[in-house]
Amino acid sequence: MSKKKGEASSWPYTLTLPAIRGIQSGRAYYVTMVPLGLLSKHFVFDSGNLPPELRAQRVITKARIPEMARYILNNSKNYVFSALTASIDSRVIFVPIKEYDPNERLGLLTVPTEAQFLINDGQHRKAAIDAALKENPKLARETIALVLFIDAGLKRSQQMFADLNKYSVRPTRSLGVLYDHEDVLAQVVRDLMVKVPLFIDRIDKERTTISHRSQYLFTLSAVYQATKALLGKKSKLDSITIEESIKVVEFWTEIPNHIKEWQLLLDGKITASELRRNYVHSHGVILHSLGLVGKELTEKYPKSWKEQLKKLRSINWLKSNHEWEGKAMIGGRLSKALMNVILTTIYLKHVLELPLTSSEGIIEKRHLTEKIVESEST
């Protein structure tokens, strides 16, 4: 909705932005760009102290902000943030520039500076920008795209939030690994797909789950998590040395020599779908645990870890092996839950004769106690 010319005279201070006017559901909206410094000063969130029914958006998850801010600061030459969507609680003036656009879509948008801009979509991006500006004020002159609606009250703002998020789908973790060129570990994992025989043409690069008849053995996200564990990395910002890159290729290349079914797959004597149907070792929980024990094994036996891996040959990897129940499996189904990864890791550590950490010892004792109680109750 626009004000008539001359009405801005009652506004003590104004802000004028280049804008494109469009129409959605019969309402005018505007697409513009705002400097990051201006965004930090004028755009606000709903108060997190308000109950959900009185807010028009989710509460900020503060734990997400530092990593997003660090992304901007570490990639000041090539970071990318998508457009924000916001509402303004004021009437505005849109003056079309007719000499450039006879259809009156291109023009200048004037708003009073005391107006409040409420972000409907992109509040975490905005918070990350605020944090980044505190460390690098020079970013204030850079801009971000903004889709601006005229506020029609709380009910309309809540509906906008619901509609904007109704059909949004986050990319899978596998696609994130495939496309993230700022993540050093992701680059190492992408290299594994062409260097490790077990992974060549057997990694699903898009999905996080694999169908029963799929030709793939693992998802890219599963290989990423397992390799992250193997290297002991906590963040995608952690650096990786050349020696570490060589180590992960060697480790994942060596493992099939001690798991006979994986060797049969490499020899073309069994299919990936058969392995996934009958064995636990062709699922993410085992791969993750192998990465965890691999880290400790290569650190404790830097010269002879390959020899130590021979102990894996004694393991019965069949799903029908009751030893996997309560570890990699719950109720006869594979589980990728963190506790199942830990319990599976404990089992593999015993096989490889690696000492447990104090926390692993506590978890194992509790797990055994629960199993005894369960068996007595039945």
C-alpha positions in Angstrom: 0.0 0.0 0.0 1.4 3.4 -0.9 0.9 6.9 0.4 0.2 9.8 -1.9 2.9 12.3 -2.8 3.4 14.9 -0.2 2.3 12.8 2.8 6.0 12.1 3.6 6.2 15.7 4.8 4.8 14.5 8.2 7.7 12.1 8.6 10.7 13.8 10.4 13.3 11.4 8.7 12.9 9.0 5.8 14.9 6.3 4.1 14.8 5.9 0.3 15.7 2.6 -1.4 15.7 1.6 -5.0 13.0 -1.0 -5.5 10.9 -3.1 -7.8 7.2 -3.3 -7.1 5.2 -6.5 -7.6 1.8 -7.9 -6.8 1.0 -11.1 -4.9 -2.5 -12.1 -3.8 -3.6 -8.6 -4.7 -1.1 -6.9 -2.4 1.8 -4.8 -3.4 5.3 -5.9 -2.3 8.7 -4.6 -3.0 12.1 -6.1 -3.8 15.1 -4.1 -2.9 18.6 -4.3 -1.5 19.7 -2.9 1.9 23.2 -2.3 3.3 24.2 -4.7 6.0 24.8 -1.9 8.4 21.3 -0.6 7.9 19.9 -4.1 8.3 21.6 -4.3 11.7 20.1 -1.1 12.9 16.5 -1.2 11.7 15.4 -4.8 11.4 14.2 -6.6 14.5 12.9 -9.9 15.7 9.9 -10.7 17.8 10.8 -10.9 21.5 11.7 -14.4 22.5 10.0 -13.7 25.8 6.6 -13.6 24.2 4.5 -16.8 24.0 4.4 -18.4 20.6 0.9 -17.2 19.9 2.0 -13.6 20.2 5.0 -14.0 17.9 5.2 -14.1 14.2 8.3 -16.3 13.9 10.4 -18.9 15.8 12.8 -18.0 18.6 16.4 -17.6 17.5 18.6 -20.7 18.1 21.7 -18.9 19.4 23.9 -21.9 18.9 23.6 -21.6 15.1 24.8 -18.0 15.0 28.6 -18.2 15.7 29.2 -20.7 12.9 27.1 -18.7 10.4 29.0 -15.5 11.4 32.3 -17.3 11.0 31.2 -18.4 7.6 30.8 -14.7 6.5 34.1 -13.6 8.1 36.2 -16.5 6.7 34.7 -16.1 3.2 34.4 -12.3 2.9 35.2 -12.6 -0.8 32.7 -15.3 -1.7 30.0 -15.8 0.9 26.4 -16.1 -0.3 23.3 -15.3 1.7 19.8 -15.5 0.1 17.2 -12.8 0.4 15.4 -11.9 3.6 11.7 -11.4 3.8 10.4 -8.7 6.1 7.2 -6.7 6.9 7.1 -3.0 7.7 4.6 -1.6 10.2 4.1 1.7 8.2 2.7 3.0 5.0 5.2 3.7 2.3 5.7 5.9 -0.8 6.7 4.3 -4.1 7.6 6.7 -6.8 8.0 4.9 -10.2 10.8 6.0 -12.6 8.6 6.1 -15.7 11.4 7.0 -18.1 13.0 3.7 -17.4 9.9 1.6 -16.9 6.6 2.7 -18.4 4.9 -0.1 -16.4 5.8 1.7 -13.2 7.4 -1.3 -11.6 10.9 0.2 -11.1 11.2 3.1 -8.7 12.2 4.6 -5.3 10.6 3.4 -2.1 10.5 5.8 0.8 9.8 4.8 4.3 9.9 6.6 7.7 13.0 5.8 9.7 11.0 5.2 12.8 9.1 2.4 11.1 9.8 -1.1 12.4 10.9 -3.8 10.0 10.0 -7.3 11.2 11.8 -10.2 9.7 9.5 -13.0 8.6 12.1 -15.3 7.0 15.9 -15.1 7.6 16.2 -14.2 11.2 19.3 -16.4 11.7 21.0 -14.9 8.7 20.3 -11.4 10.1 21.7 -12.4 13.5 24.8 -13.8 11.9 25.3 -10.6 10.0 25.0 -8.6 13.2 27.7 -10.8 14.8 30.0 -10.6 11.8 29.6 -6.8 11.7 30.9 -6.5 15.3 34.2 -8.2 14.2 34.4 -6.6 10.7 32.6 -3.2 10.5 33.7 -2.9 6.8 31.0 -5.3 5.9 28.4 -2.6 6.7 28.5 -1.3 3.1 27.8 -4.6 1.5 24.2 -5.4 0.7 21.6 -8.2 0.9 18.4 -8.6 -1.1 15.2 -7.9 0.7 11.6 -8.8 -0.1 9.4 -6.3 1.8 5.7 -6.6 2.6 3.4 -4.0 4.2 2.4 -5.3 7.6 -1.2 -6.3 8.0 -1.1 -7.2 11.6 0.1 -10.2 13.7 -2.3 -12.7 12.2 -1.1 -11.9 8.6 2.6 -12.0 9.8 2.1 -15.4 11.4 0.4 -16.7 8.2 3.3 -15.4 6.2 5.8 -17.3 8.4 3.7 -20.5 8.0 3.4 -20.1 4.2 7.1 -19.3 3.7 8.2 -22.4 5.6 5.4 -24.7 4.5 7.2 -26.0 1.4 10.8 -25.3 2.2 13.0 -28.5 2.1 16.5 -28.5 3.4 19.0 -30.2 1.1 20.1 -33.6 2.2 23.4 -33.9 4.2 24.9 -35.9 1.3 24.2 -33.0 -1.1 25.6 -30.6 1.4 28.9 -32.6 1.4 28.9 -32.8 -2.4 28.4 -29.1 -2.9 30.2 -27.5 0.0 33.6 -26.3 -1.4 34.4 -24.3 1.8 34.5 -27.5 3.9 37.9 -29.0 3.7 36.7 -32.3 5.1 34.0 -32.5 2.4 36.7 -32.1 -0.2 38.7 -35.0 1.3 35.6 -37.1 1.4 34.8 -36.3 -2.3 38.3 -37.5 -3.1 37.7 -40.8 -1.4 34.9 -41.5 -3.9 37.5 -41.8 -6.7 40.5 -43.1 -4.6 39.1 -45.8 -2.4 38.1 -49.0 -4.4 35.2 -49.8 -1.9 33.7 -46.4 -2.5 34.1 -46.0 -6.3 30.6 -45.9 -7.9 29.1 -47.2 -4.6 28.3 -43.9 -2.8 24.9 -42.3 -3.0 25.7 -38.6 -3.4 22.2 -37.3 -2.9 20.2 -39.2 -0.3 20.7 -40.0 3.4 19.0 -43.3 3.2 19.5 -46.1 0.7 16.7 -48.3 -0.7 16.9 -52.1 -0.4 17.6 -52.6 -4.1 20.1 -49.8 -4.6 23.5 -50.4 -6.2 25.0 -48.1 -3.5 26.7 -49.3 -0.4 26.9 -46.1 1.7 25.6 -42.5 1.5 28.1 -39.7 1.1 26.9 -38.3 4.5 27.8 -41.6 6.2 31.3 -41.6 4.7 31.7 -38.0 5.8 30.6 -38.7 9.4 32.9 -41.8 9.6 35.9 -39.9 8.1 35.3 -37.0 10.5 35.4 -39.5 13.3 38.6 -41.1 11.9 40.3 -37.8 11.9 38.9 -36.6 15.2 37.6 -33.4 13.7 35.0 -31.4 15.6 34.2 -28.6 13.1 34.3 -28.2 9.3 36.6 -25.3 9.9 39.3 -27.6 11.3 42.3 -27.8 8.9 43.4 -31.2 7.5 47.1 -32.0 6.7 48.4 -33.8 3.7 49.4 -36.7 6.0 45.8 -36.9 7.3 44.4 -37.0 3.8 46.7 -39.8 2.9 45.8 -41.6 6.1 42.1 -41.7 5.4 42.6 -43.1 1.9 44.9 -45.8 3.4 42.5 -46.7 6.1 39.4 -47.1 4.0 41.4 -49.0 1.4 42.8 -51.4 4.0 39.5 -52.2 5.8 38.0 -54.5 3.0 41.1 -56.8 3.4 39.7 -57.7 6.8 36.0 -57.9 6.0 35.5 -60.8 3.6 32.1 -59.7 2.4 33.5 -56.3 1.3 36.2 -58.2 -0.6 33.6 -60.3 -2.3 31.9 -57.1 -3.4 35.1 -55.8 -4.8 35.6 -59.1 -6.7 32.0 -58.9 -8.1 30.8 -62.0 -6.3 28.1 -60.3 -4.3 26.0 -57.2 -4.8 25.7 -54.1 -2.5 22.0 -54.8 -2.0 22.7 -58.3 -0.8 25.2 -56.9 1.7 22.8 -54.3 3.0 20.1 -56.9 3.3 22.1 -59.5 5.3 25.0 -57.7 7.0 25.4 -54.9 9.5 28.7 -53.7 8.2 27.1 -52.1 5.1 25.2 -49.5 7.2 26.2 -46.1 8.5 26.3 -47.1 12.2 29.1 -49.6 11.6 31.0 -47.3 9.3 30.9 -44.5 11.9 32.1 -46.9 14.6 35.0 -48.1 12.3 36.0 -44.5 12.0 36.0 -44.0 15.7 38.1 -47.1 16.5 40.3 -46.3 13.5 41.3 -43.0 15.0 42.5 -44.7 18.2 44.0 -47.7 16.4 46.1 -45.5 14.1 47.2 -43.3 17.0 48.2 -46.3 19.3 49.8 -48.3 16.5 51.1 -45.8 14.0 53.3 -48.3 12.3 51.3 -51.6 12.8 47.6 -50.5 12.7 47.1 -52.6 9.5 48.3 -55.7 11.3 46.0 -54.9 14.2 43.0 -54.7 11.8 43.2 -58.5 11.2 41.3 -59.0 14.4 38.2 -57.8 12.6 38.2 -61.1 10.7 36.8 -62.8 13.8 33.6 -60.8 13.7 30.3 -62.3 12.6 28.7 -59.4 10.7 25.4 -61.1 9.9 22.3 -59.3 11.1 21.1 -62.6 12.5 24.0 -62.6 15.0 22.3 -61.8 18.3 25.4 -59.9 19.5 24.4 -56.9 17.4 21.1 -56.5 19.3 21.3 -53.6 21.6 24.4 -52.3 19.9 24.0 -51.7 16.2 20.4 -53.0 16.2 17.3 -52.3 18.2 14.4 -54.7 17.8 16.0 -56.3 14.8 16.5 -53.0 13.0 19.7 -51.0 12.4 19.9 -47.8 14.4 22.1 -44.8 13.7 21.4 -43.2 17.1 24.4 -41.9 19.0 24.1 -44.4 21.8 24.1 -47.2 19.3 27.2 -45.9 17.6 28.9 -45.7 21.1 27.9 -49.2 22.0 29.0 -50.6 18.6 32.3 -48.8 19.1 32.8 -50.4 22.5 32.2 -53.8 21.0 34.7 -53.2 18.2 37.2 -51.9 20.8 37.0 -55.1 22.6 37.6 -57.1 19.4 40.6 -54.9 18.6 41.8 -54.9 22.2 41.7 -51.2 22.6 41.1 -49.7 26.0 37.8 -48.0 26.8 37.5 -44.4 27.9 36.1 -43.8 31.4 32.8 -42.6 29.8 32.6 -45.7 27.6 33.2 -47.9 30.6 30.3 -46.3 32.4 28.0 -46.7 29.4 29.0 -50.3 28.9 28.3 -51.1 32.6 25.0 -49.4 32.5 24.1 -51.2 29.3 25.0 -54.6 30.7 22.9 -53.9 33.9 19.9 -53.0 31.8 20.2 -56.2 29.8 20.3 -58.3 33.0 17.2 -56.5 34.3 15.4 -57.0 31.0 16.3 -60.7 30.9 15.1 -61.2 34.4 11.8 -59.4 33.8 11.1 -61.7 30.9 
